[in-house]
Amino acid sequence: MKAVITVMGKDTTGIIAKVSNVLFEVNVNILDISQTTMQGLFTMIMMADISSCNVDFSVLSDKLGLVGEEIGMQIVIQHEDIFNSMHKI
């Protein structure tokens, strides 16, 4: 099972480290990552394998949301199939 994680906000140091640390703590594997910074705005999209996650999806979402609040970022996680359905043309 895969999930898409999006991170957006003002660029600062340690964003990738803090997000990836949460994923490590709950046994989620990062499969792919793309990030960019444009005029001080940081954006990142991660594809993650959540099949071995040791917490419920809602708990993972809450954990990422709390980290987002701590660092002033918006962090959203969606199941891959929901993400794909929302972005079909």
C-alpha positions in Angstrom: 0.0 0.0 0.0 1.4 3.4 -1.0 0.7 7.0 0.1 1.5 10.4 -1.3 2.8 13.0 1.2 2.9 16.7 0.3 4.7 19.3 2.3 4.4 23.1 1.6 5.5 26.2 3.4 8.3 28.7 4.0 11.7 27.2 3.5 13.8 26.5 6.6 16.5 24.0 7.6 15.6 20.5 8.6 12.2 20.0 6.9 13.2 16.8 5.1 14.9 15.4 8.3 11.9 16.1 10.5 9.3 14.6 8.1 11.5 11.5 7.3 12.1 11.0 11.0 8.4 10.7 11.7 8.1 8.1 8.8 11.1 6.2 10.2 9.5 6.0 13.7 6.4 4.3 12.3 8.2 2.0 9.9 7.2 3.8 6.6 9.6 3.5 3.7 10.2 6.5 1.4 10.1 5.3 -2.2 10.6 8.5 -4.1 11.0 12.2 -3.2 10.9 15.4 -5.1 11.5 18.8 -3.6 12.1 22.3 -4.8 12.4 25.8 -3.4 11.1 28.8 -5.3 11.4 32.3 -3.9 11.5 31.0 -0.3 8.6 28.6 -0.8 9.5 24.9 -0.1 7.4 22.2 -1.7 8.0 18.4 -1.5 6.1 15.4 -2.7 7.0 11.9 -1.3 5.8 8.5 -2.4 5.9 6.2 0.6 5.2 2.5 1.2 2.9 2.3 4.2 2.3 -1.4 4.1 4.6 -2.0 7.1 3.4 1.0 9.1 3.0 0.2 12.7 0.2 2.8 13.4 -3.2 3.4 11.9 -3.3 5.8 8.9 -5.2 8.4 10.9 -2.4 8.3 13.6 0.2 8.8 10.9 -1.7 11.7 9.5 -2.0 13.3 12.9 1.8 12.8 13.6 2.7 14.5 10.3 0.2 17.3 11.0 1.8 18.0 14.4 5.3 18.1 12.8 3.8 20.5 10.2 2.5 22.8 12.9 5.9 22.7 14.7 7.8 23.8 11.6 5.1 26.0 10.1 4.4 23.8 7.1 1.3 22.2 5.7 1.7 18.4 5.5 -0.9 16.2 3.9 -0.9 12.4 3.4 -3.3 10.6 1.1 -3.6 7.0 0.0 -2.2 6.7 -3.5 -5.5 5.6 -5.1 -7.3 8.6 -3.6 -4.6 10.9 -4.8 -4.7 9.4 -8.3 -8.5 9.7 -8.4 -8.5 13.3 -7.4 -5.9 14.2 -10.1 -7.2 12.4 -13.1 -8.0 14.5 -16.1 
